[in-house]
Amino acid sequence: MPVPAPSRRAFLQGCAAGLSLALIRPALAQDSEAPPPLGFRELADGVWLHTSWKKVEQGWVASNGLAVIGPEEVLLIDAAWMPAQTVALLERVAEAAPNRPVNLVVSHAHDDRLSGLAAVHARGGWSLARDETAKEAAGAASIQRSWSGESTTITGGGRTIELFYPGPAHTRDNTVAFLPDSAVLFGCMIRAAEQANLISGPDSDICRWPQSVEAVIARYGKAAKIVVPDQGEPGDAGLLSHTHQLAKAEAAKSCSPAG
C-alpha cells in the first residue's frame, strides 16, 4: 500500500485550524483547556449521535458521528476526534449496550474520523472503509477491511447500513451512510442549517461538490428523515438542499464553466 505524501498529516491539522469563526462560535462560551463534554444522545431507536471536540485558535470545534446499536453488536460511523475521546465514547456505548462488540466504519481519511481507530481495535473491534480511504489513511492508521465501487451494504448485529460514494466534495474520498430502518442519513459533505458558507479544505473538490450532493439527493432525498451533518445540529432532508445551494454558490465563484 503506497505511503501518503509527507504533507498529509500537516493538512489534517491545518484543515481544522482553517475553519471559519462563524462555524465554531457556539463553542466559544466553553473556551478552556478542557474540551466540552462528549455529546451522546439518541436520535432514533438505537441510533445515537456522538459529538467530540478539538481546540483550534478560535476555540473548540465539534465533530459528529453515529453509534448504531443492534441486538448483537454496535457499529460506529466514525470515531471521536481524539483517541481519549474515543475511549470515552466506547465507555458510553458500553453503558447503552452492555456486552456487545463495537466495530467502526470510517467515512473519510481525516483525524476526526479515524484518530480513535487503535482504541476500537484494542477492544477487539474491526474497522472498515472504502478502498480510497484505506489508502489515504495508510501510514497514519491501519484500516482492516475495505470495500470498493459506488456502494455497499453491511449488516451488523441485526442492523443494515448502506454506504454510498457520491463523488468528491468535502474530501476526494467522502462517503455517506444511510440506515433504512430508521431513515437516518449521515455525511461529512453535508452542512448544518446554521452554516452560512461551505467550509472547504485543501483536499475539497469545490467544482464537483454540487454534483456529488445531487447524487445524494437523488438516492436518499425522499427516504431520509433525519440528516446528520459533520458539524452542527441534525435536521431533515432540507439540509441536503441547503448544502447544494452552498456548494453551487461556491462553485460559481471558484470554478470555470467547464467545472
VOMAR-949075 format. One record per residue (C-alpha): residue number from 1; x, y, z. Coordinates in nm, 4 decimals, decimal comma. Example, Ala and Ser with C-alpha at 12.3 -4.5 7.8 and 13.67 -1.06 7.14 Angstrom:
VOMAR-949075
+-----+----------+----------+----------+
| seq |        u |        v |        w |
+-----+----------+----------+----------+
|   1 |   1,2300 |  -0,4500 |   0,7800 |
|   2 |   1,3670 |  -0,1060 |   0,7140 |
+-----+----------+----------+----------+
//
This chain:
VOMAR-949075
+-----+----------+----------+----------+
| seq |        u |        v |        w |
+-----+----------+----------+----------+
|   1 |   0,0000 |   0,0000 |   0,0000 |
|   2 |   0,1587 |   0,3367 |  -0,1010 |
|   3 |   0,2846 |   0,5662 |   0,1701 |
|   4 |   0,0976 |   0,9005 |   0,1687 |
|   5 |   0,2749 |   1,2245 |   0,0937 |
|   6 |   0,4556 |   1,3824 |   0,3934 |
|   7 |   0,2215 |   1,6811 |   0,3818 |
|   8 |  -0,0845 |   1,4690 |   0,4601 |
|   9 |  -0,0569 |   1,4929 |   0,8391 |
|  10 |   0,0097 |   1,8649 |   0,8190 |
|  11 |  -0,3050 |   1,9077 |   0,6152 |
|  12 |  -0,5179 |   1,7161 |   0,8644 |
|  13 |  -0,4093 |   1,9505 |   1,1391 |
|  14 |  -0,4381 |   2,2619 |   0,9256 |
|  15 |  -0,7845 |   2,1817 |   0,7941 |
|  16 |  -0,9405 |   2,2165 |   1,1386 |
|  17 |  -0,7446 |   2,5311 |   1,2122 |
|  18 |  -0,8806 |   2,6953 |   0,8995 |
|  19 |  -1,2482 |   2,6621 |   0,9891 |
|  20 |  -1,4391 |   2,9888 |   0,9997 |
|  21 |  -1,5251 |   3,1676 |   1,3237 |
|  22 |  -1,8920 |   3,1510 |   1,2301 |
|  23 |  -1,8836 |   2,7728 |   1,2428 |
|  24 |  -1,7329 |   2,7426 |   1,5892 |
|  25 |  -1,8918 |   3,0425 |   1,7629 |
|  26 |  -2,1414 |   2,8261 |   1,9625 |
|  27 |  -1,8486 |   2,6520 |   2,1350 |
|  28 |  -1,6567 |   2,9659 |   2,2297 |
|  29 |  -1,8513 |   3,0107 |   2,5530 |
|  30 |  -1,6766 |   2,6962 |   2,6760 |
|  31 |  -1,3293 |   2,8243 |   2,5920 |
|  32 |  -1,0986 |   2,6385 |   2,8317 |
|  33 |  -0,8144 |   2,3886 |   2,8277 |
|  34 |  -1,0585 |   2,1003 |   2,8779 |
|  35 |  -1,2883 |   2,0111 |   2,5877 |
|  36 |  -1,6655 |   2,0360 |   2,6245 |
|  37 |  -1,8211 |   1,7081 |   2,7393 |
|  38 |  -1,8560 |   1,4319 |   2,4847 |
|  39 |  -2,2024 |   1,4533 |   2,3332 |
|  40 |  -2,4022 |   1,1300 |   2,3205 |
|  41 |  -2,7752 |   1,1394 |   2,2551 |
|  42 |  -3,0292 |   0,9157 |   2,0842 |
|  43 |  -3,1684 |   1,0403 |   1,7516 |
|  44 |  -3,3809 |   0,7367 |   1,6621 |
|  45 |  -3,4319 |   0,3877 |   1,8010 |
|  46 |  -3,0807 |   0,2606 |   1,8683 |
|  47 |  -2,9133 |   0,5392 |   1,6675 |
|  48 |  -2,7031 |   0,7732 |   1,8790 |
|  49 |  -2,5290 |   1,0947 |   1,7789 |
|  50 |  -2,1806 |   1,1353 |   1,9249 |
|  51 |  -2,0073 |   1,4743 |   1,9213 |
|  52 |  -1,6407 |   1,5243 |   2,0070 |
|  53 |  -1,4171 |   1,8309 |   2,0085 |
|  54 |  -1,0787 |   1,9711 |   1,9136 |
|  55 |  -0,9360 |   2,3082 |   2,0087 |
|  56 |  -0,8109 |   2,5427 |   1,7372 |
|  57 |  -0,7009 |   2,9044 |   1,7544 |
|  58 |  -1,0556 |   3,0429 |   1,7683 |
|  59 |  -1,1979 |   2,7881 |   2,0126 |
|  60 |  -1,3397 |   2,4365 |   2,0307 |
|  61 |  -1,4656 |   2,2763 |   1,7081 |
|  62 |  -1,7194 |   1,9925 |   1,7083 |
|  63 |  -1,7258 |   1,6712 |   1,5049 |
|  64 |  -2,0294 |   1,4437 |   1,4694 |
|  65 |  -2,0563 |   1,0688 |   1,4224 |
|  66 |  -2,3062 |   0,7913 |   1,4884 |
|  67 |  -2,3306 |   0,4849 |   1,7090 |
|  68 |  -2,5731 |   0,2301 |   1,5647 |
|  69 |  -2,6779 |  -0,0173 |   1,8316 |
|  70 |  -2,8037 |  -0,3554 |   1,7193 |
|  71 |  -2,9155 |  -0,6519 |   1,9288 |
|  72 |  -2,5787 |  -0,8252 |   1,8863 |
|  73 |  -2,3201 |  -0,5539 |   1,8131 |
|  74 |  -2,2604 |  -0,1811 |   1,7721 |
|  75 |  -2,1391 |  -0,0073 |   1,4572 |
|  76 |  -1,9721 |   0,3301 |   1,4960 |
|  77 |  -1,9871 |   0,5594 |   1,1957 |
|  78 |  -1,6578 |   0,7427 |   1,2568 |
|  79 |  -1,4573 |   0,7576 |   1,5768 |
|  80 |  -1,4310 |   1,0591 |   1,8034 |
|  81 |  -1,1863 |   1,3382 |   1,7193 |
|  82 |  -0,9138 |   1,2416 |   1,9680 |
|  83 |  -0,8102 |   0,8936 |   2,0902 |
|  84 |  -0,9036 |   0,9697 |   2,4527 |
|  85 |  -1,2465 |   1,0860 |   2,3390 |
|  86 |  -1,2953 |   0,7592 |   2,1513 |
|  87 |  -1,2162 |   0,5701 |   2,4724 |
|  88 |  -1,4818 |   0,7789 |   2,6480 |
|  89 |  -1,7206 |   0,7109 |   2,3597 |
|  90 |  -1,6653 |   0,3358 |   2,3887 |
|  91 |  -1,7465 |   0,3617 |   2,7593 |
|  92 |  -2,0722 |   0,5450 |   2,6835 |
|  93 |  -2,1600 |   0,2826 |   2,4234 |
|  94 |  -2,0924 |   0,0064 |   2,6767 |
|  95 |  -2,3357 |   0,1722 |   2,9167 |
|  96 |  -2,6053 |   0,1943 |   2,6492 |
|  97 |  -2,5362 |  -0,1516 |   2,5027 |
|  98 |  -2,3535 |  -0,3764 |   2,7507 |
|  99 |  -2,1511 |  -0,6774 |   2,6373 |
| 100 |  -2,1669 |  -0,6039 |   2,2647 |
| 101 |  -1,8664 |  -0,5766 |   2,0327 |
| 102 |  -1,8092 |  -0,2345 |   1,8791 |
| 103 |  -1,6888 |  -0,2052 |   1,5183 |
| 104 |  -1,6005 |   0,1057 |   1,3194 |
| 105 |  -1,6922 |   0,2387 |   0,9747 |
| 106 |  -1,4667 |   0,5269 |   0,8626 |
| 107 |  -1,6273 |   0,7778 |   0,6254 |
| 108 |  -1,3072 |   0,9520 |   0,5104 |
| 109 |  -0,9398 |   0,9846 |   0,5986 |
| 110 |  -0,9373 |   1,2805 |   0,8379 |
| 111 |  -0,8266 |   1,2796 |   1,2015 |
| 112 |  -1,1764 |   1,3452 |   1,3344 |
| 113 |  -1,2887 |   1,0184 |   1,1726 |
| 114 |  -1,0066 |   0,7747 |   1,2492 |
| 115 |  -0,7915 |   0,9037 |   1,5369 |
| 116 |  -0,9640 |   0,6570 |   1,7692 |
| 117 |  -0,9010 |   0,3584 |   1,5432 |
| 118 |  -0,6490 |   0,1972 |   1,7777 |
| 119 |  -0,8919 |   0,2186 |   2,0693 |
| 120 |  -1,1541 |   0,0265 |   1,8721 |
| 121 |  -0,9017 |  -0,2369 |   1,7646 |
| 122 |  -0,7694 |  -0,2721 |   2,1203 |
| 123 |  -1,1166 |  -0,3784 |   2,2327 |
| 124 |  -1,1472 |  -0,6395 |   1,9598 |
| 125 |  -1,3448 |  -0,4395 |   1,7041 |
| 126 |  -1,2794 |  -0,4343 |   1,3312 |
| 127 |  -1,2626 |  -0,1301 |   1,1043 |
| 128 |  -1,3971 |  -0,0751 |   0,7528 |
| 129 |  -1,3654 |   0,1991 |   0,4914 |
| 130 |  -1,3825 |   0,2434 |   0,1162 |
| 131 |  -1,0572 |   0,1418 |  -0,0536 |
| 132 |  -0,9589 |   0,5012 |  -0,1337 |
| 133 |  -0,9973 |   0,5981 |   0,2314 |
| 134 |  -0,7941 |   0,2994 |   0,3476 |
| 135 |  -0,5186 |   0,4029 |   0,1047 |
| 136 |  -0,5283 |   0,7686 |   0,2186 |
| 137 |  -0,5076 |   0,6639 |   0,5840 |
| 138 |  -0,2091 |   0,4309 |   0,5355 |
| 139 |   0,0849 |   0,5408 |   0,7469 |
| 140 |  -0,1387 |   0,7265 |   0,9904 |
| 141 |  -0,3716 |   0,4381 |   1,0718 |
| 142 |  -0,4415 |   0,0826 |   0,9644 |
| 143 |  -0,7970 |   0,0171 |   0,8461 |
| 144 |  -0,8544 |  -0,3578 |   0,8480 |
| 145 |  -1,1219 |  -0,4044 |   0,5812 |
| 146 |  -1,2178 |  -0,2172 |   0,2676 |
| 147 |  -1,4883 |  -0,2004 |   0,0041 |
| 148 |  -1,4858 |  -0,0644 |  -0,3494 |
| 149 |  -1,7199 |   0,0776 |  -0,6080 |
| 150 |  -2,0144 |   0,3135 |  -0,5683 |
| 151 |  -2,1931 |   0,1490 |  -0,2768 |
| 152 |  -2,2050 |  -0,1435 |  -0,0402 |
| 153 |  -2,4415 |  -0,2705 |   0,2293 |
| 154 |  -2,3195 |  -0,4046 |   0,5616 |
| 155 |  -2,5232 |  -0,5856 |   0,8230 |
| 156 |  -2,4085 |  -0,5795 |   1,1812 |
| 157 |  -2,5955 |  -0,7371 |   1,4666 |
| 158 |  -2,9350 |  -0,7076 |   1,3009 |
| 159 |  -2,8900 |  -0,3516 |   1,1629 |
| 160 |  -2,8288 |  -0,2679 |   0,7984 |
| 161 |  -2,6221 |   0,0289 |   0,6838 |
| 162 |  -2,5847 |   0,1441 |   0,3244 |
| 163 |  -2,2529 |   0,3119 |   0,2399 |
| 164 |  -2,2522 |   0,5292 |  -0,0716 |
| 165 |  -1,9755 |   0,7150 |  -0,2511 |
| 166 |  -2,1371 |   1,0111 |  -0,4319 |
| 167 |  -1,8155 |   1,1620 |  -0,5663 |
| 168 |  -1,5651 |   1,4172 |  -0,4351 |
| 169 |  -1,6905 |   1,7019 |  -0,2155 |
| 170 |  -1,5645 |   1,7720 |   0,1381 |
| 171 |  -1,2816 |   1,5305 |   0,0509 |
| 172 |  -1,1980 |   1,3189 |  -0,2509 |
| 173 |  -1,2944 |   1,0017 |  -0,0627 |
| 174 |  -1,6022 |   1,1058 |   0,1380 |
| 175 |  -1,8814 |   0,8522 |   0,1763 |
| 176 |  -2,2275 |   0,8825 |   0,3316 |
| 177 |  -2,4084 |   0,6287 |   0,5483 |
| 178 |  -2,7830 |   0,5570 |   0,5410 |
| 179 |  -2,9851 |   0,3454 |   0,7830 |
| 180 |  -3,3011 |   0,2240 |   0,6064 |
| 181 |  -3,4752 |   0,1066 |   0,9245 |
| 182 |  -3,4550 |   0,4495 |   1,0900 |
| 183 |  -3,4243 |   0,6765 |   0,7833 |
| 184 |  -3,1079 |   0,8398 |   0,9234 |
| 185 |  -2,8512 |   0,9784 |   0,6787 |
| 186 |  -2,5016 |   1,0888 |   0,7834 |
| 187 |  -2,2305 |   1,2510 |   0,5767 |
| 188 |  -1,9284 |   1,4768 |   0,6218 |
| 189 |  -2,0149 |   1,6604 |   0,2991 |
| 190 |  -2,3485 |   1,7776 |   0,4458 |
| 191 |  -2,3651 |   2,1193 |   0,6083 |
| 192 |  -2,5815 |   2,2204 |   0,9048 |
| 193 |  -2,8614 |   2,4746 |   0,8682 |
| 194 |  -2,6702 |   2,7279 |   1,0791 |
| 195 |  -2,3724 |   2,7222 |   0,8426 |
| 196 |  -2,3792 |   3,0134 |   0,6009 |
| 197 |  -2,0815 |   2,9021 |   0,3922 |
| 198 |  -1,9499 |   2,5742 |   0,2597 |
| 199 |  -1,6337 |   2,5410 |   0,4750 |
| 200 |  -1,3831 |   2,3680 |   0,2490 |
| 201 |  -1,0271 |   2,2456 |   0,2934 |
| 202 |  -0,7214 |   2,1867 |   0,0760 |
| 203 |  -0,8415 |   1,8459 |  -0,0430 |
| 204 |  -1,2037 |   1,9510 |  -0,1033 |
| 205 |  -1,3356 |   1,9431 |  -0,4584 |
| 206 |  -1,5400 |   2,2624 |  -0,4849 |
| 207 |  -1,6175 |   2,2182 |  -0,8534 |
| 208 |  -1,7662 |   1,8693 |  -0,8137 |
| 209 |  -1,9319 |   1,9197 |  -0,4746 |
| 210 |  -2,2679 |   2,0302 |  -0,6264 |
| 211 |  -2,2901 |   1,7186 |  -0,8442 |
| 212 |  -2,1981 |   1,4945 |  -0,5529 |
| 213 |  -2,4749 |   1,6445 |  -0,3380 |
| 214 |  -2,7138 |   1,5936 |  -0,6285 |
| 215 |  -2,6213 |   1,2236 |  -0,6269 |
| 216 |  -2,7050 |   1,2015 |  -0,2556 |
| 217 |  -3,0355 |   1,3830 |  -0,3099 |
| 218 |  -3,1283 |   1,1521 |  -0,5965 |
| 219 |  -3,0586 |   0,8439 |  -0,3859 |
| 220 |  -3,1779 |   0,9489 |  -0,0389 |
| 221 |  -3,3596 |   1,2809 |  -0,0692 |
| 222 |  -3,7043 |   1,1248 |  -0,0277 |
| 223 |  -3,6043 |   0,8426 |   0,2069 |
| 224 |  -3,4005 |   1,0344 |   0,4658 |
| 225 |  -3,5991 |   1,1759 |   0,7579 |
| 226 |  -3,3083 |   1,2658 |   0,9881 |
| 227 |  -2,9964 |   1,4108 |   0,8262 |
| 228 |  -2,6766 |   1,4450 |   1,0293 |
| 229 |  -2,4037 |   1,6852 |   0,9113 |
| 230 |  -2,0376 |   1,6555 |   1,0039 |
| 231 |  -2,0735 |   1,9503 |   1,2445 |
| 232 |  -2,3751 |   2,1221 |   1,3942 |
| 233 |  -2,7309 |   2,0155 |   1,4597 |
| 234 |  -2,9101 |   1,7366 |   1,2697 |
| 235 |  -3,2100 |   1,8293 |   1,0583 |
| 236 |  -3,4302 |   1,6849 |   0,7877 |
| 237 |  -3,3720 |   1,6411 |   0,4150 |
| 238 |  -3,3709 |   2,0190 |   0,3833 |
| 239 |  -3,0045 |   2,0054 |   0,4862 |
| 240 |  -2,9307 |   1,8414 |   0,1513 |
| 241 |  -3,0831 |   2,1249 |  -0,0496 |
| 242 |  -2,9144 |   2,3754 |   0,1855 |
| 243 |  -2,5763 |   2,2129 |   0,1200 |
| 244 |  -2,6481 |   2,2054 |  -0,2514 |
| 245 |  -2,7138 |   2,5783 |  -0,2564 |
| 246 |  -2,3931 |   2,6496 |  -0,0632 |
| 247 |  -2,1946 |   2,4242 |  -0,2957 |
| 248 |  -2,3396 |   2,5819 |  -0,6101 |
| 249 |  -2,2648 |   2,9310 |  -0,4834 |
| 250 |  -1,9054 |   2,8422 |  -0,4014 |
| 251 |  -1,8552 |   2,6592 |  -0,7304 |
| 252 |  -1,9889 |   2,9590 |  -0,9222 |
| 253 |  -1,7200 |   3,1759 |  -0,7616 |
| 254 |  -1,4330 |   2,9274 |  -0,7805 |
| 255 |  -1,4792 |   2,7155 |  -1,0922 |
| 256 |  -1,4790 |   2,7718 |  -1,4634 |
| 257 |  -1,7999 |   2,6926 |  -1,6565 |
| 258 |  -1,6434 |   2,3640 |  -1,7604 |
| 259 |  -1,6068 |   2,2720 |  -1,3867 |
+-----+----------+----------+----------+
//
